[in-house]
Amino acid sequence: MANALTLATAQPKQVDWLDPDDILTPEQLASRLQVSKSWVFEQTRNRAKVRNKHPLPCIRLGKYIRFSWSEVCQWMRENNG
């Protein structure tokens, strides 16, 4: 049975299950999106709300940060345009 994880977004929500292959490091996400790693980090910060009301959804594990590829794809669909 999978444990629920809370995603750090503007409105935290519960995720019932995450596929381990779906979880990315900041470096892996930057590579997939073909952007710099600093851009990825900037989009997750609370001050990113100044430019975008909805920061990039991430999973915070202590000092580590991870991303769900499916959540990132949904974020891009909702915030593109």
Protein Blocks (a to p, Z undefined) as FASTA:
>chain_A
ZZddddddfbdcddfbdcfklpccfklmmmmnopafklmmmmmpmklmmmombdcdddde
hjbccddfklmmmmmmmmgZZ
